[in-house]
Amino acid sequence: MGHTDSNTIKLGADIGRWVDVSAVRTNVTHAEVDLLLAIVKTYHCICASPMPYMTEYVIQQLTHTPDTVVTGVVGFPSGADTVSMKVHTAREMLQMGCLELDMVINVGALKSGDIQRVQQDVQAVVNTANGVPVKAILEIAYLTDDEIRRGSELVVSAGAAFVKTGTGWGPKPTTVDTIRLIRSTIGNAAQIKAAGGIRDLDTLLDMRAAGCDRFGIGVRSALTILEDAYTRAGLTVPELVTSSDLSVDDRY
């Protein structure tokens, strides 16, 4: 409530450039990935985030959709992989054609005060990315405010382009207060991506006002939010662009 018409009119045209549509849950089906593709094509979303085994398929399906990049996920969901495992995954995602990487930091190491391990972990993936933006995921649901501050500082110093709040797997959602905390900690040194618990347009707008740049949202919530933004802006809600007409056997 309280968001003005002038904001939502601009929002209708711009919102897709803020949204990373994700399909990264354990039980994501092929049909859900095809819905992700339809959403990003229809609403010109900035990024699609599939699980690793579906990444090559998503890249292929978006070959002629130049305004949407595909992110490769690294260390999902625990972040507890070895550094070499994360580097290998990052390299494979890049070779497939990913133009961003979303990596989970070593959460256990951060909570244990093993600062050097956390920083080296992120730095190794940043170095492997060689200029491709890395979004370092803190998984804030398991962290205290002090740990969120420390983690934010560490990943920025390691070269991450984004501080990302969570994987969406955690037991607590990201809040507006979380965004304010991270922004007050890092200033303008990096961008912020919120993920986890973003279910409606007003929450997204409040986080945007608090300094959040990007939003990782699952397919169903993303579609609801995008449709709401168009409706509030007085724009016609578009029909979804369907995926390939190939058979399931051909596609997967």
Phi, psi and omega in degrees: 000151174092358178276131189282159178299322182297323177294317185285332176296314176295321181301320183305321181277333190258342195299326180299334181280359177254349194250125168262111180276127188240148173223075189234021175275161181301322187259022178296132180261168176299323179297323179292324177294321177294327174294318174306313181299317180297319181295311184294327178290319184289318186256009177054045181292150188287334188206145172244136185234094176263171171287158188306319185290343177260359187296314182297320178298314181297318178300316180298318182290340180255016181306322183256026176236075190292344181273002176239122175265164176247134178259143174262131180269140187230125177077018180286143351261353192273332185078003187267010175297158173291162179301317183295325177295318179294319179297318179298314179297315179301316180297318179295318179298319179293320179296329176292333181121012177295141181248004170211159176231135174247110184243140176273129178290170175281093186296317180298321178294319178299314182292338179272357182080014180275071189298318182299319180296318180299312184293318180295324179299309180294317182300322181296319179288320177300317179296319178296322181294332173052050176103342174289132184300133176249127174258113183268122187265120181280332189057066189297341181299338182255007188245150169281169177301318178298321178291326176296316178299311183295317179297319178298315179298318183294313184290328176293318180294335178277355174103008178296140179280333181228144160264117180253139189286318186199174176273341190093356180266348187288164184280351180230146180280159167291143179238168176299322179298324176299315179298316179299319180298314181294316182295321179293335180279316188259351183059229179256021184287340179202167175272166179239135172240126177264140174209140181106107174087011179270100189247347184213163186295321182297321177298316178300315182294321178295319177293322177300316180295333181276355175116013179275138184261323184224159184224121175268117188226135176296161191301315185292314179293322179300315181297317178300314182294316181295317178297319180296319180298317179295318181297314180296329181278359180076021180260152176290128177290119185286154171286144182293137174286121183285157180282187181306147176276003178297154176293161178302319181298323180287326186282325187247000000 
